């Protein structure tokens, strides 16, 4: 089963959102489609990520992008994911 279609943990969803907004400036709908999430769920995650300073909202463009803090969190998540996959 493709990764995006199975049940995902909160940390997997957060890493997916950070990944698709990393180096990109995307509108909510674009993030929704790339992250394979219903909009009502995405909205809650976007609010949480904004409050944590992991993404930022660019007002004039109405787009989101990953902050340097978000990029660090994504790198840490990917390293941990690699370690757990290798140990299985």
C-alpha positions as CSV (number, residue, x, y, z in Angstrom):
1,X,0.0,0.0,0.0
2,X,1.4,3.4,-0.9
3,X,2.8,5.3,2.1
4,X,0.4,8.3,1.6
5,X,-2.7,6.1,1.6
6,X,-2.1,4.1,4.8
7,X,-2.7,5.4,8.3
8,X,0.0,7.9,9.3
9,X,1.1,9.1,12.6
10,X,1.1,12.8,13.5
11,X,4.9,13.0,13.1
12,X,4.7,11.5,9.6
13,X,2.0,14.0,8.6
14,X,4.0,16.9,10.0
15,X,7.2,15.7,8.2
16,X,5.2,15.4,5.0
17,X,3.9,19.0,5.3
18,X,7.4,20.3,6.1
19,X,8.8,18.3,3.2
20,X,6.4,19.7,0.6
21,X,6.8,23.3,1.9
22,X,10.6,23.0,2.1
23,X,12.1,25.3,-0.5
24,X,8.6,26.0,-1.9
25,X,6.0,28.6,-1.3
26,X,2.7,26.8,-1.5
27,X,-1.0,27.6,-1.0
28,X,-3.0,25.5,1.3
29,X,-4.7,23.6,-1.5
30,X,-1.3,22.7,-3.0
31,X,-0.1,21.4,0.3
32,X,-3.4,19.5,0.7
33,X,-2.9,17.6,-2.6
34,X,0.8,17.0,-2.2
35,X,0.4,15.7,1.4
36,X,-2.7,13.7,0.6
37,X,-4.8,15.3,3.4
38,X,-8.4,16.4,3.7
39,X,-8.4,20.2,4.1
40,X,-10.0,20.2,7.6
41,X,-7.2,18.0,8.9
42,X,-4.5,20.0,7.1
43,X,-5.8,23.3,8.6
44,X,-5.3,22.0,12.1
45,X,-1.8,20.9,11.3
46,X,-1.0,24.2,9.6
47,X,-2.1,26.1,12.7
48,X,0.0,23.9,14.9
49,X,3.1,24.3,12.7
50,X,2.6,28.1,12.6
51,X,2.4,28.3,16.4
52,X,5.5,26.2,16.7
53,X,7.4,28.3,14.2
54,X,8.1,25.4,11.9
55,X,6.3,27.1,8.9
56,X,5.5,30.7,8.1
57,X,2.7,32.3,6.2
58,X,3.6,34.8,3.6
59,X,0.6,37.3,3.8
60,X,0.9,39.0,0.4
61,X,1.2,35.7,-1.5
62,X,-1.2,33.7,0.7
63,X,1.4,30.9,0.8
64,X,3.3,28.8,3.3
65,X,6.9,27.8,3.5
66,X,9.1,25.9,5.9
67,X,11.2,28.1,8.3
68,X,14.9,27.3,9.2
69,X,13.6,25.8,12.4
70,X,11.2,23.6,10.4
71,X,14.0,22.4,8.2
72,X,16.0,21.4,11.3
73,X,13.0,19.5,12.6
74,X,12.6,17.8,9.3
75,X,16.3,16.8,9.1
76,X,16.1,15.4,12.7
77,X,12.9,13.5,11.8
78,X,14.5,12.0,8.7
79,X,17.7,10.9,10.6
80,X,15.5,9.2,13.3
81,X,13.4,7.6,10.6
82,X,16.6,6.2,8.9
83,X,17.9,4.8,12.2
84,X,14.6,3.0,13.0
85,X,14.3,1.6,9.5
86,X,17.9,0.3,9.5
87,X,17.4,-1.3,12.9
88,X,14.4,-3.3,11.7
